[in-house]
Amino acid sequence: MQLQVGKPVAGAEHYNGMVDCFRKIIAKEGAGRLYRGLVPPLMLEAPKRAVKFAANDFWGKTFKTTFGVDKMTQGLSILTGCSAGATESIVVVPFELVKIRLQDKNSTYKGPMDVVGQIIKKEGLLGMYAGLEPTFWRHVMWNGGYFGCIFQVRSLMPKAQTKSAQLFNDFVSGAVGGFVGTAFNTPFDVVKSRVQNSIKVAGQAPKYSWTFPSLLLIAREEGFGALYSGFLPKVLRLAPGGGVLLLVVEFTLGVFRKQLGPPYL
């Protein structure tokens, strides 16, 4: 949905929402096409989440020391999240690039390694980092919204008296954070998808390159709503996913702290 350029044209295929997109893909290309580009996200998910939370912990400690405070504040939680997102974006770009190239409905690539091989052959190793700048903004916005909301929602929820109540609080905080982060970052995600799907042609400037000019271009040509293409499937994935992510991280850290003893509690 994010790769649809321009307004609907009579007689041309166009996806009119998530359900219509599912229906047309299955009808014309088969259910297996829904899993096109699965390998890059599978390879990326574990290191991506590890970097996200490790970077958030690192930047949180760094900023508290820098600003001379003992406890996290709302402002610092947002700044910390944005910094974690910036760090995470460096890891993500090559995997996202391969996924986008495979998921384009006009894609003729044979698989992930074919994408990698062709990009390196035509553009060199740095070609694997096409779309770094919009990916940077995408992750800065999502992580800032996510970790900022977690801090705020936790402070508003009743103090947990049991382990199950604490896990529930973590899930709700993460889910709200996932929703807000997705609302903030979807326009940047649309630009990132367009940039990464642009094949370089010698002597020809790509239509989409830098983030903010591309945001204005899409809004002018297709309307503001085009910047939120694919929002529904994104938020259905990332809102509950954000809750599960925080729940699992906090639960796992609790287990390790208990096993490692007092210094880590």
N, C-alpha and C positions, 0 to 999 in steps of 0.2 A: 504493500500500500504506500509506503514511503518513497518508493522509486517511481511512482506514477507522476510524470511531468506534464504540466498543463491541465487545462480544464477538460471535462468529458467532451468527446467529439462523436457525432452521430455515426453509428456503424462501427466504431472502434471499441475494442474491449476496455472496460473500465470497472474497477472494483468499487462497489457502492456500500462499503462497510465490511466489518469483520466476517459476518455470516455469509455474505455474498462472495467474499474472497475465498472462504473455505469451499463453498459450493462449486465455484467455477474452477478452482485448482483441481479438486477431486474429479469433476466431470471431464475436464479436458486433459489432465496430466496424470491422474491416478492418485490414490491416497499416499503412495510412497513419496510423492513430490513434496508433501508437507514436512518431510524430514530431510530435505535437501539442505546441506550446510550444517548438519548435525555435529560432525566431527570437531570442527574448531571450537564451538562452545563447550563440548565435553572436555576437551584438552585444557581449556582456559579456566573453567569454573573454579577448581580448587586453588590454583595459584592466585587467581584474581581476588578471591575472597580472603585468602591469607594476607595478601599485600594490603587489601583495604583495611583490615582491622589492625594489622601490625603498624601500618603507616598512621592510622588514627591514634593508636596508643603512643607512638613515637612523637607525633606532632603535638598531641595533648600535653605530654610531659615537657616538651620543648617550650611551648607557649606559656605554660604555667610558670616555668623557671624564668623565661624572658620577661614576663609581665609582673613577676613577683607575687603570684597568688597561690594559695594552697588548694582551692577548690575550683572546679570547672564552672563557668558561667554560660549563659545562653549565647552571648557573643563569641566566647572562646570555642564553644562546641561547634558553632557554624564555621568559624575560621579553621578549626582543626579538621572538620569534615571536608571542607573545600581543599585543604592541603593534602589530605589523604586521597581525594579524588584526582588531584593533579599527579600524584605519585602513581596511582593505579593506572592512569591513562597510558603511561609509557609501556606497560606490560600488555595492554589490551589491543593496541592498534593493529598489529599484524594478523591476529586471529579474527578481528572484526572485518578486516579487509577481505580475507579469504571467504568468510561467511557471506558477506554482501555480494561478492562476485558470483558465488555459487547460487544464491537465492534469487538473483535477477531472473525474471521469466524468460529473457532472451539469452540466458547463459548457455554456452556450448562447452564449458570446461568439463573434463572427464572426472575430476575429483579435486580434493584439496591440494595435493602435490602438483597437479597440473596447473592450478592457479599460481602456486608459489613459483614453479619453474618458469611459467610464461612472464610473470611480473619481473622476476630477476633478470631474465633474458632481455626483456625490452627496456626495463627502467633501472636495472641494477639493484643492489641490496637496499638502497634507500627507498626504492619504490614500494617496499613492504611497509613503509611508514606514511603512505599516502593517507591524508585525512587526520594527521596527528593533531592539528590545531582545533578542528571541531570536536574531535574525541576528547581533547583536554577540557573544553568547555562543557561537554556533555557530562563528564564525570565530576567536574568541579560542582556543577549545579545539583546533580543527583545526590552526591555525598554531603554537600552542605545542607540540603533540605532533609536528608535522611538522618544524619547525626544530630542536627539542630532540633528536629522534631522529637527524636528519642529523648533528649535531655528534657525538653519541655513537657512532653506527655508523661514521662516518668514522675516528674515533680507534681503533676496534677492528679495522678492516680492514688488511690488509698494505699498506705504502706502495707506491703505484703507480710502476712504473719506466718505463712507456710511456704514450703518449696513450690507446691503447685500454683499457689497464688502469684509467686514471683515469676514463674514461667509464663503464666497468663499475662502478667504486666509486660514482660519482655515481648511477647508475641504482639500484643496490641500496640505497644510503642513502635516496634519495628514495622508493623503493617501501616500505621499512620505515616511513619517516616517514608516508607516505600511509595505511598500514594503521593505525598507532597513532593518528594524527589522526582517522581515521574512527571508530575504537573510542571515542574520547573524545567526539566531537561528535554522534554519531547521535541521542541523546536530545534534544539541543537542536535538531537539525534536524527531528525529529518535531514538537516544539512549534512551531517556526517555520512549518512547513507548515500546521498546524492554525490558528494565529493568522492567517496570511495568507489562508486560505480562509474565514475567518469574515466574513460579510457583516453590516455594521452595521445594526441595527434600532433606530429611535428609541424611547427609553424602555426598552430591554432591554439588560442587561449581557451581553456576549459570554461564552460558556462558557470560552474560552481567551483569556487576556490576557497577564499577566506570566509569565515563564518558570518560576520555581521553584514557584509554586503550581500551574501547569499540569503540571509534571513529577509532582508528588505526586498530582494529580487523575487523570492517565492511569494511573499505577501502581496507584492504589486501585481504579479502575473496570475496568481492562482487564488488570491484571497487569504486572509489571515488564518482561516480554518485549515488550509493546507499545511500549516506549520504544526498542526496537531494530528496529521495523518498517522494512523496506527496507534493512537493513544489508548483506545479501549483494550486491544490485546496486550499492550505493554503494561497497563495498570493492573489488568487481571493476572498478569505474571508477577509483577514486581511489588505490588502491595502485599498480598499474602506471602510472597517470596521473601520480602524484607522482614516480615514477622518471623517466619521460620528460620531465616538466616540468623537473626539476633538471638532467638531462642536456643538454637543449636550451639552458637558460639558461647553464650553465657553458660549453658549446661556443661559443655565440654571443658571450658576453663575451670568451672567449679570442681569437676571431677579431677582434673590434673592438679589443681591447687591442694585438694584434699590429700591426694597421693604423695605430693612433694613435701607436704608438711608446713609448719608455722611460717617460715619466711615468705611463702607464696600466698598465704591466706589473706 
